[in-house]
C-alpha cells in the first residue's frame, strides 16, 4: 500500500530526511522535520482536548508562516478539515464565511479578528504538554478553500478527496527531496496544494512572508531553489528590476517556474522565456474546483502565442450563448471535464454558490475563451468581467495587458461603467510606478498603438492603492460597485 495519510507527512519527512533536516522556513524562522512532527502532534492533542475531531471544520486565518503548516498537519491528524481564509479579511467578510462553514474552531493571527470572533491565537497548542503520538484519522475532505469570485459573495469550495494520497503521486514537476520556493499566499489554492505536495516528497519549502522582487532572487540563489510558482503581478515586478541585477544572480538551479491565477501579458511571458529559457517556463489554467487543467511550457507557447495550453487528461467544450457547441476560433464559455470522470461524483461542492455544471460532466468556471485547430485553449476573460460597449465585446485582460506594457505602470485594472449611449464605457484604474507622473493622455496614446480604438479606455483613474492581492487576483466587481456608488452620489449632490 502506497497511500499516505496527510497527517503523517511530518513523520514521513523525518524518516526520509532526518529529524534535524529543515522542512519549512520563513525568513530566519526555520522548522526542522522533527520540530514539525512534534509541534503538529502537540497542537493536535491540544485541539482534540477542545473537542476538535473527525469531519470538523477549522478555519485558519493566518499569514504565510511555519505555524500554518503545524496547524494543517495537526488538523489532518485529527481527521479535521482546514478551511483556509485570508488573515487580512475584514470582520464582516470573515463572519459571512463562518456562517457558511460552521467551524468547530477558528484560529486567527490578527488580534482584531480574534477579538471580534473569539478565535484562538495562532500559537495555540504549540507548546502543549502532551506530545504523545496519536493515530491519524481520515478526514472526508482534505481542504476547503474560500473565494469571493467575481461576485464578491463568499463561497466555500469543498474538495471531494479525503485526507489520504498515493505516496507516489507526482505533479507539476515537483522535485523529490529538493527545495521549492513559495511566494504566494497560502490561502490560495495553488500555493496551498503545491507546498503540501512538496512536503509529501521530502522537499523543503522556502516561504515568503511578503513578496519582494529582490528577495526572490536572493532566496533562489541562496537555497538553490528548483521549483517556484508565481503570478503575472510578481513576475512583472521581477522583470522590472534592473537587467544587471537579474542577470547577475545565479538562477541555474531553477528547473520549473510556473505561473497561474491571472492572464499573462504575452510581452511579459517573452521576457521570462528569454531570461530563463522556454523549457523552464510553465503555465497552468484551472480552478480550485479541480475539474480539469490545461498546461504548456514555453516552447509550446511560442508556437501557440497567448495560449494557456491543452487539457491534461481532459476535454474542452466551448459553448455559445444558446448552448451550441462552437468551433475553433469562436469565443464562448469554456467548459472542461476529466476523461473518464463520473458526473455523479463531482470533484468538489460549493457552499454558498451554484455550480455551472452540465449533466455530462462538463463544468465551467465562468471564463470565456476559444480553442485553436490544435486544441490549445485561449482565455478571453471572465463572463462577469466582459464589457459590452456599443454592442462590442471588450475583454478587460487585453486592455490591461496593453497598459501594463508601459514601463511606468505598476498595476492596471479595467472595468465597465454605465454609459447612457454605449451601455458601458471602458474605465481604467492605474497604479503608477513610484516616482512616475505619466498622464492619462500619454497612456492612451501608448495603448492606442496596441489596441483598436473602441477598446481604449474612455476614462483613466490613478490610485496609490494596490489593485490586486498577493495572488494576483482582482475584485473587479467591488471596484466597479464602488465607482458606480460614487457616480450616483455625485448625481444626487449634483
C-alpha positions as CSV (number, residue, x, y, z in Angstrom):
1,X,0.0,0.0,0.0
2,X,1.4,3.4,-1.0
3,X,-1.3,5.5,0.5
4,X,-0.1,8.2,2.9
5,X,-2.4,9.9,5.5
6,X,-1.7,13.6,5.2
7,X,-1.4,13.9,8.9
8,X,1.6,11.5,8.8
9,X,3.7,13.6,6.3
10,X,5.9,15.2,9.0
11,X,6.9,11.8,10.4
12,X,7.4,10.6,6.8
13,X,9.8,13.5,6.3
14,X,11.7,12.6,9.5
15,X,12.2,9.1,8.1
16,X,13.2,10.4,4.7
17,X,15.4,13.4,5.5
18,X,16.2,13.0,9.2
19,X,14.8,14.9,12.2
20,X,17.4,17.7,12.0
21,X,17.0,18.5,8.3
22,X,15.0,21.6,7.7
23,X,11.5,21.3,6.4
24,X,10.0,24.8,6.3
25,X,11.4,28.2,6.7
26,X,10.1,31.8,6.6
27,X,12.9,34.4,7.0
28,X,15.0,33.4,9.9
29,X,12.3,31.1,11.4
30,X,13.4,27.6,10.5
31,X,11.5,24.4,11.3
32,X,13.1,21.0,11.1
33,X,11.2,17.9,10.2
34,X,11.5,16.7,13.8
35,X,10.1,20.0,15.1
36,X,7.3,20.0,12.5
37,X,6.3,16.5,13.6
38,X,6.5,17.4,17.3
39,X,4.6,20.7,17.1
40,X,1.9,19.2,14.8
41,X,1.3,16.4,17.4
42,X,1.2,18.8,20.3
43,X,-1.3,21.1,18.5
44,X,-3.4,18.1,17.5
45,X,-3.6,16.9,21.1
46,X,-4.5,20.4,22.3
47,X,-7.2,20.8,19.7
48,X,-8.6,17.4,20.5
49,X,-8.9,18.5,24.1
50,X,-11.1,21.3,22.9
51,X,-13.4,18.8,21.1
52,X,-12.0,19.0,17.5
53,X,-12.3,15.7,15.8
54,X,-13.1,13.8,12.6
55,X,-15.1,15.7,9.9
56,X,-14.9,19.0,11.8
57,X,-14.0,22.2,10.0
58,X,-11.5,24.6,11.5
59,X,-10.9,28.0,9.9
60,X,-7.3,29.2,9.6
61,X,-6.9,32.9,9.1
62,X,-3.1,33.2,9.1
63,X,-0.3,34.7,7.1
64,X,2.5,32.7,5.5
65,X,4.4,31.2,8.4
66,X,5.7,28.0,9.8
67,X,2.8,27.8,12.2
68,X,0.4,27.4,9.3
69,X,1.9,24.0,8.5
70,X,2.0,22.9,12.1
71,X,-1.8,23.5,12.2
72,X,-2.7,21.9,8.8
73,X,-0.9,18.7,9.8
74,X,-2.4,18.8,13.3
75,X,-5.9,19.1,11.8
76,X,-5.3,16.2,9.4
77,X,-4.0,14.1,12.3
78,X,-7.4,14.6,13.9
79,X,-9.4,13.9,10.7
80,X,-10.5,17.5,10.6
81,X,-10.6,19.8,7.5
82,X,-8.6,23.0,7.2
83,X,-10.8,25.8,6.0
84,X,-8.4,28.5,4.8
85,X,-9.1,32.2,4.6
86,X,-7.0,35.4,4.3
87,X,-5.8,36.8,7.6
88,X,-6.5,40.3,6.2
89,X,-10.2,39.7,5.8
90,X,-12.4,42.4,7.5
91,X,-14.6,41.1,10.2
92,X,-17.8,41.3,8.1
93,X,-16.3,39.1,5.3
94,X,-14.9,36.6,7.8
95,X,-18.3,36.5,9.6
96,X,-20.0,35.7,6.3
97,X,-17.6,32.8,5.7
98,X,-18.1,31.5,9.3
99,X,-21.8,31.4,8.8
100,X,-21.3,29.1,5.7
101,X,-18.5,27.0,7.3
102,X,-20.0,26.4,10.7
103,X,-16.5,25.6,12.0
104,X,-15.7,23.8,15.3
105,X,-12.9,26.3,15.9
106,X,-11.3,29.4,14.3
107,X,-7.6,30.2,14.6
108,X,-6.5,33.7,13.7
109,X,-3.3,35.7,13.7
110,X,-5.0,39.1,13.6
111,X,-5.8,40.2,17.2
112,X,-8.7,42.3,15.9
113,X,-10.3,39.2,14.2
114,X,-9.7,37.2,17.4
115,X,-11.5,39.9,19.5
116,X,-14.4,40.0,17.0
117,X,-14.9,36.3,16.6
118,X,-13.4,34.7,19.8
119,X,-10.8,32.9,17.6
120,X,-7.9,31.0,19.1
121,X,-4.4,32.6,18.8
122,X,-2.1,31.3,16.1
123,X,0.3,29.8,18.7
124,X,-2.5,27.7,20.3
125,X,-1.3,24.3,21.4
126,X,2.3,24.7,20.1
127,X,3.8,24.1,23.5
128,X,1.1,21.8,24.7
129,X,2.4,19.4,27.4
130,X,1.1,16.3,25.7
131,X,3.4,15.2,22.9
132,X,2.3,11.6,22.8
133,X,1.8,10.3,19.3
134,X,-1.8,9.6,18.1
135,X,-3.2,7.5,15.3
136,X,-4.1,9.7,12.4
137,X,-7.7,9.8,11.4
138,X,-9.2,10.2,7.9
139,X,-11.0,13.4,7.0
140,X,-13.7,13.1,4.3
141,X,-12.5,16.4,2.8
142,X,-8.8,17.3,2.8
143,X,-9.3,21.0,2.3
144,X,-11.9,23.7,2.0
145,X,-10.8,26.9,0.2
146,X,-12.8,30.1,0.1
147,X,-13.5,32.5,-2.7
148,X,-15.3,35.7,-3.3
149,X,-15.1,35.1,-7.1
150,X,-16.2,37.8,-9.5
151,X,-19.4,38.5,-7.5
152,X,-17.7,39.3,-4.2
153,X,-20.1,37.0,-2.3
154,X,-18.2,34.4,-0.3
155,X,-18.4,30.7,-1.1
156,X,-16.7,27.6,0.1
157,X,-15.1,25.1,-2.3
158,X,-15.2,21.8,-0.5
159,X,-12.8,19.3,-2.0
160,X,-14.3,15.8,-2.5
161,X,-11.0,14.0,-1.9
162,X,-10.2,12.7,1.6
163,X,-7.0,13.4,3.6
164,X,-5.1,10.5,2.0
165,X,-2.9,10.4,-1.1
166,X,-0.9,8.0,-3.1
167,X,2.7,8.4,-1.8
168,X,4.0,8.1,-5.4
169,X,1.7,10.9,-6.7
170,X,3.7,13.3,-8.7
171,X,2.5,16.6,-10.2
172,X,3.8,19.7,-11.9
173,X,7.4,18.5,-11.9
174,X,7.9,19.0,-8.2
175,X,11.3,17.8,-7.1
176,X,11.9,14.9,-4.7
177,X,14.0,15.7,-1.6
178,X,14.7,19.1,-3.1
179,X,13.8,22.7,-2.4
180,X,10.8,24.8,-3.6
181,X,10.0,28.4,-3.1
182,X,6.5,29.7,-2.3
183,X,6.0,33.4,-2.8
184,X,2.2,33.1,-2.9
185,X,-0.4,33.4,-0.1
186,X,-1.3,30.1,1.4
187,X,-5.0,31.0,1.5
188,X,-4.9,30.5,-2.3
189,X,-5.3,27.0,-3.7
190,X,-2.2,26.5,-5.8
191,X,0.3,27.6,-3.2
192,X,-1.6,25.6,-0.5
193,X,-1.6,22.4,-2.6
194,X,1.9,22.6,-4.0
195,X,3.7,23.3,-0.8
196,X,2.0,20.4,1.0
197,X,2.6,18.1,-2.0
198,X,6.3,19.2,-1.9
199,X,6.5,18.2,1.7
200,X,4.9,14.8,0.9
201,X,8.0,14.1,-1.2
202,X,10.6,15.4,1.3
203,X,11.1,18.7,-0.5
204,X,11.8,21.6,1.8
205,X,9.7,24.8,1.5
206,X,11.1,28.3,1.5
207,X,8.2,30.6,2.2
208,X,8.0,34.3,1.6
209,X,6.0,36.2,4.3
210,X,5.7,39.1,1.9
211,X,6.7,39.3,-1.8
212,X,9.7,41.4,-2.7
213,X,11.4,41.0,-6.1
214,X,15.0,41.4,-4.9
215,X,14.3,39.0,-2.0
216,X,13.0,36.5,-4.6
217,X,16.4,36.5,-6.4
218,X,18.2,36.2,-3.1
219,X,16.2,33.2,-1.9
220,X,16.5,31.3,-5.2
221,X,20.3,31.8,-5.3
222,X,20.9,31.1,-1.6
223,X,18.8,28.0,-1.2
224,X,19.3,26.6,-4.8
225,X,15.6,26.6,-5.4
226,X,14.4,24.1,-8.0
227,X,10.7,24.9,-8.3
228,X,8.5,28.0,-7.9
229,X,5.1,29.3,-8.8
230,X,4.4,32.9,-9.5
231,X,1.6,35.1,-10.8
232,X,1.9,37.8,-13.5
233,X,2.0,40.6,-11.0
234,X,5.0,39.2,-9.2
235,X,6.7,38.2,-12.5
236,X,6.2,41.8,-13.7
237,X,7.9,43.1,-10.6
238,X,10.9,40.8,-11.1
239,X,11.1,41.7,-14.8
240,X,11.3,45.4,-14.0
241,X,14.3,45.0,-11.8
242,X,17.5,46.4,-13.4
243,X,18.7,44.0,-16.0
244,X,22.2,43.9,-14.4
245,X,20.6,42.8,-11.1
246,X,18.6,39.9,-12.7
247,X,21.4,38.8,-14.9
248,X,23.9,39.0,-12.1
249,X,22.2,36.3,-10.0
250,X,22.6,32.6,-10.3
251,X,19.2,31.2,-11.3
252,X,20.7,28.0,-12.7
253,X,19.1,25.8,-10.0
254,X,15.6,26.6,-11.3
255,X,14.0,23.7,-13.1
256,X,10.4,24.9,-13.4
257,X,8.8,28.3,-13.0
258,X,5.0,28.0,-13.0
259,X,2.5,30.9,-13.3
260,X,-1.2,30.7,-12.7
261,X,-4.2,32.7,-11.4
262,X,-4.4,35.6,-13.8
263,X,-4.0,36.3,-17.6
264,X,-0.4,36.6,-18.6
265,X,0.5,39.5,-21.0
266,X,2.4,38.0,-23.9
267,X,5.2,40.6,-23.8
268,X,5.9,39.7,-20.1
269,X,6.0,35.9,-20.9
270,X,8.6,36.6,-23.6
271,X,10.8,38.4,-21.1
272,X,10.9,35.3,-18.8
273,X,11.4,32.9,-21.7
274,X,14.3,35.0,-23.0
275,X,15.8,35.2,-19.5
276,X,15.5,31.6,-18.2
277,X,14.7,29.6,-21.4
278,X,11.4,28.3,-22.7
279,X,11.8,24.8,-21.2
280,X,11.6,26.2,-17.7
281,X,8.5,28.4,-18.0
282,X,5.3,26.6,-17.4
283,X,1.7,27.8,-17.3
284,X,-1.4,26.1,-15.8
285,X,-5.0,27.1,-16.2
286,X,-7.7,25.5,-14.0
287,X,-9.5,26.2,-10.7
288,X,-9.7,25.2,-7.1
289,X,-12.6,23.0,-8.2
290,X,-10.2,20.5,-9.7
291,X,-12.4,19.7,-12.7
292,X,-9.5,19.7,-15.2
293,X,-6.5,21.7,-16.0
294,X,-4.5,22.8,-19.1
295,X,-0.8,23.3,-19.2
296,X,2.1,24.1,-21.5
297,X,5.7,25.0,-21.4
298,X,7.4,28.0,-23.0
299,X,8.4,26.1,-26.2
300,X,4.7,25.2,-26.9
301,X,3.7,28.7,-26.0
302,X,6.0,30.2,-28.6
303,X,4.2,28.1,-31.2
304,X,0.7,29.0,-29.8
305,X,1.3,32.5,-28.5
306,X,-1.2,33.5,-25.9
307,X,-2.5,30.0,-25.2
308,X,-2.8,28.5,-21.7
309,X,-2.2,25.0,-23.1
310,X,-4.1,21.8,-23.8
311,X,-6.1,19.7,-21.3
312,X,-4.2,17.3,-19.1
313,X,-6.3,14.2,-19.2
314,X,-9.3,16.2,-20.0
315,X,-11.6,17.7,-22.7
316,X,-12.7,21.2,-23.6
317,X,-16.1,22.4,-24.8
318,X,-16.8,25.9,-26.0
319,X,-20.5,26.9,-25.8
320,X,-22.3,29.8,-27.3
321,X,-25.0,31.9,-25.8
322,X,-27.7,29.4,-26.7
323,X,-25.8,26.4,-25.6
324,X,-24.5,25.5,-29.0
325,X,-21.0,24.0,-29.5
326,X,-18.6,26.4,-31.1
327,X,-15.7,25.6,-33.4
328,X,-12.0,26.6,-33.4
329,X,-11.5,30.4,-33.2
330,X,-15.0,31.1,-31.9
331,X,-15.3,32.7,-28.5
332,X,-17.7,31.3,-26.0
333,X,-17.9,30.0,-22.4
334,X,-15.2,27.4,-21.6
335,X,-16.4,24.1,-20.2
336,X,-14.0,21.3,-19.2
337,X,-14.2,17.7,-17.8
338,X,-11.8,15.0,-17.0
339,X,-11.6,12.0,-19.3
340,X,-13.5,9.1,-17.6
341,X,-15.0,11.4,-14.9
342,X,-18.2,10.2,-13.3
343,X,-20.8,13.0,-13.4
344,X,-22.3,11.5,-10.3
345,X,-19.1,12.0,-8.3
346,X,-18.0,15.7,-8.7
347,X,-14.6,16.8,-7.6
348,X,-16.0,19.5,-5.3
349,X,-19.1,21.0,-4.0
350,X,-19.9,24.7,-3.4
351,X,-21.4,26.0,-0.2
352,X,-22.9,29.5,-0.9
353,X,-23.0,29.2,-4.7
354,X,-24.2,27.2,-7.6
355,X,-22.0,25.2,-10.0
356,X,-22.1,25.8,-13.7
357,X,-22.3,22.1,-14.3
358,X,-23.8,20.2,-17.2
359,X,-25.2,16.7,-16.9
360,X,-22.5,15.1,-19.0
361,X,-19.7,16.1,-16.6
362,X,-18.6,19.3,-18.3
363,X,-18.3,22.3,-15.9
364,X,-17.5,26.0,-16.3
365,X,-15.6,28.4,-14.1
366,X,-17.3,31.3,-15.8
367,X,-14.5,32.1,-18.2
368,X,-14.8,33.0,-21.9
369,X,-12.3,31.7,-24.5
370,X,-11.6,29.7,-27.6
371,X,-9.5,26.8,-28.9
372,X,-7.3,26.7,-32.0
373,X,-7.2,24.0,-34.6
374,X,-4.6,22.1,-32.5
375,X,-6.8,22.1,-29.4
376,X,-4.9,24.8,-27.4
377,X,-7.1,26.9,-25.2
378,X,-7.0,30.8,-25.1
379,X,-8.8,32.7,-22.3
380,X,-10.6,35.9,-23.2
381,X,-11.9,36.9,-19.8
382,X,-14.5,36.0,-17.2
383,X,-18.1,36.1,-18.1
384,X,-18.9,38.7,-15.4
385,X,-15.9,40.9,-16.3
386,X,-16.6,41.2,-20.0
387,X,-17.6,44.8,-21.1
388,X,-20.3,45.2,-23.8
389,X,-19.8,48.7,-25.1
390,X,-21.8,49.9,-28.2
391,X,-22.6,46.3,-28.9
392,X,-19.0,45.2,-29.0
393,X,-17.4,42.7,-26.6
394,X,-14.3,44.1,-24.8
395,X,-12.2,41.8,-22.6
396,X,-10.5,43.7,-19.7
397,X,-7.5,41.4,-19.7
398,X,-6.5,42.5,-23.2
399,X,-6.7,46.2,-22.3
400,X,-4.9,45.7,-19.0
401,X,-2.0,43.9,-20.8
402,X,-1.6,46.9,-23.2
403,X,-1.5,49.3,-20.3
404,X,0.9,47.2,-18.2
405,X,3.4,47.1,-21.1
406,X,4.1,50.8,-20.3
407,X,7.2,50.8,-18.1
408,X,5.7,53.4,-15.7
409,X,2.5,51.3,-15.0
410,X,2.8,49.1,-11.9
411,X,-0.8,47.8,-12.0
412,X,-3.9,48.3,-14.1
413,X,-7.5,47.1,-13.7
414,X,-10.1,47.7,-16.4
415,X,-13.9,47.8,-15.6
416,X,-17.1,48.8,-17.4
417,X,-19.1,51.7,-16.0
418,X,-22.6,52.6,-17.0
419,X,-22.9,54.8,-20.1
420,X,-26.2,56.2,-21.4
421,X,-25.1,56.0,-25.0
422,X,-22.8,52.9,-25.2
423,X,-24.4,50.9,-22.4
424,X,-20.9,50.6,-20.8
425,X,-17.7,52.6,-21.1
426,X,-14.2,51.3,-20.5
427,X,-12.7,52.7,-17.4
428,X,-9.0,52.1,-16.4
429,X,-7.7,52.2,-12.8
430,X,-4.0,52.6,-12.8
431,X,-1.3,52.5,-10.1
432,X,1.9,54.1,-11.4
433,X,5.4,53.1,-10.6
434,X,6.9,55.1,-7.7
435,X,8.1,58.5,-8.9
436,X,6.2,58.3,-12.2
437,X,3.9,61.2,-13.3
438,X,2.8,59.6,-16.6
439,X,-0.5,61.2,-17.7
440,X,-3.7,59.7,-18.9
441,X,-3.2,61.1,-22.4
442,X,0.3,59.5,-22.6
443,X,-1.1,56.2,-21.5
444,X,-3.9,56.3,-24.0
445,X,-1.5,57.2,-26.8
446,X,0.7,54.3,-25.8
447,X,-2.3,51.9,-25.6
448,X,-3.6,53.2,-28.9
449,X,-0.6,51.7,-30.6
450,X,-1.6,48.2,-29.4
451,X,-5.4,48.3,-29.3
452,X,-8.2,49.1,-31.8
453,X,-9.9,52.4,-30.9
454,X,-13.1,51.0,-29.4
455,X,-11.2,49.0,-26.8
456,X,-9.4,52.1,-25.5
457,X,-10.4,53.4,-22.0
458,X,-12.8,56.3,-22.1
459,X,-11.5,57.4,-18.7
460,X,-8.4,56.8,-16.6
461,X,-8.2,57.0,-12.8
462,X,-4.9,57.0,-10.9
463,X,-4.6,55.4,-7.4
464,X,-1.9,54.7,-4.9
465,X,-3.7,51.6,-3.5
466,X,-2.8,48.1,-4.6
467,X,-5.2,46.7,-7.1
468,X,-4.6,43.0,-6.8
469,X,-4.0,40.7,-3.8
470,X,-0.8,38.7,-3.2
471,X,-2.1,36.0,-5.6
472,X,-2.5,38.5,-8.4
473,X,-6.3,38.4,-8.2
474,X,-8.5,41.4,-8.5
475,X,-12.0,42.1,-7.2
476,X,-13.3,43.9,-10.3
477,X,-16.9,43.6,-9.0
478,X,-16.0,45.6,-5.9
479,X,-14.0,48.2,-7.8
480,X,-17.0,48.6,-10.2
481,X,-19.6,48.9,-7.4
482,X,-17.5,51.5,-5.5
483,X,-17.3,53.7,-8.6
484,X,-20.9,53.3,-9.5
485,X,-21.9,54.3,-6.0
486,X,-19.7,57.4,-6.2
487,X,-21.2,58.3,-9.6
488,X,-24.7,58.0,-8.1
489,X,-23.7,60.0,-5.0
490,X,-22.3,62.8,-7.3
491,X,-25.6,62.9,-9.2
492,X,-27.6,63.2,-6.1
493,X,-25.4,66.1,-4.9
494,X,-25.5,67.5,-8.3
